C-alpha cells in the first residue's frame, strides 16, 4: 500500500526555479528596461544559487555549463526547518511578509 502511495507522489509535477539573485527596483526603473539593460543582483557571481520547488528553497548549488546548457550542481540540501521558514516567494517568512 505504501509503495503505491509513494509511486503516485513521484508522478506529481512541481515547478522548479533556480534563483540567481534578487534586486529591488522601482516600477519606473522596470519600465525603463530595454534590450541590453543590466540589472545588478544582490549576490556575487561566485555565490551559490537557490533551488526552489513550489516556491520554497530546498537546495543550494553552483551554476555549471553542460554541453552548452546551463545546469545546477547541488552542493547543499537545506534543513527541514529552513524549508518551512521560506515563504511562498522563496524569501524568509519575515522578509516575505514585508
N, C-alpha and C positions, 0 to 999 in steps of 0.2 A: 504494500500500500504506500509506504513512504517513497519508494523508488518511483512510482507513478506520479506522485505529487511533485517530486523533485524534477522529473522529466518535463512535466507541464511548466514549471517555473523556468527551466532552462530555455524554453522556446519563447519567452516573453522578450519583446524588443524594447529597449530603453535608449533614450538619447544620450550620446556620449559627447562631451565638449572638452576641448583642450584649451585652457586659458593661458595665453602667453603673457598677459599683463593687463593692467587696467589704467584708465586715465579719466579724470573729471574735466568736462568741457561745458561751456555754456551752450545753449541752444544756438545762439548766433554763431559761435565758433564751428559747431557741427554743420550748420547751413553753409558756412564758408568753405567747407572741404571740397576739393576737386581732385581730379586725377593728378597724381604726383605730390599731393599734400602729405606731410609727415605728421604722425600722431605719436607723441612720446609716451611710453609706458612707465609706470612706477616700479620698474623691475629692470635689473641689469641683464644683458644678453646671456650671461653665464648662469643666471639663477634658474632654479628648477621651474617647470611648468606644472600647473594643477590639472589633474584629470578629474572631470566631474561626470557623474552618472545621475541623470534625472535631477540636475541642479545641485547635487551635493558632492563635495570633494571626497574622493575615495582613494586617490593616489597622487604621487608626485613623480616627475621623471625629467628626462632631458630630451631635447629635440635631436633627432637624428635624420639623416637622409639615406634612404634605402632604394637603390636603383632609380634615382631621380625623383622619388616621392618622399614627402615628409612623414615622419613617424615619431613615436614617443617610446623611449626605453624607460620602463618603470623602475624607479630606484627606491621607492618607499610606498608602502600601503599605510594609509592613515589609521589611527586608532578608532575604535568604535565611538569613543567619546567625541573625537573631532568630527567624525561623520555626522553625529547627531547635532553638534553645535553649528554646523554650517547651515545657513538659511537657504531658502528656495533659490536665490540668485547665486548661491555658492559662496556668499560672503559670511563671515562670522555673524551670528544672530544679532549681536549688539550693534554692528555696523549696518546690517541689512534692514534693521527697523528704523534707522535714522532717515 
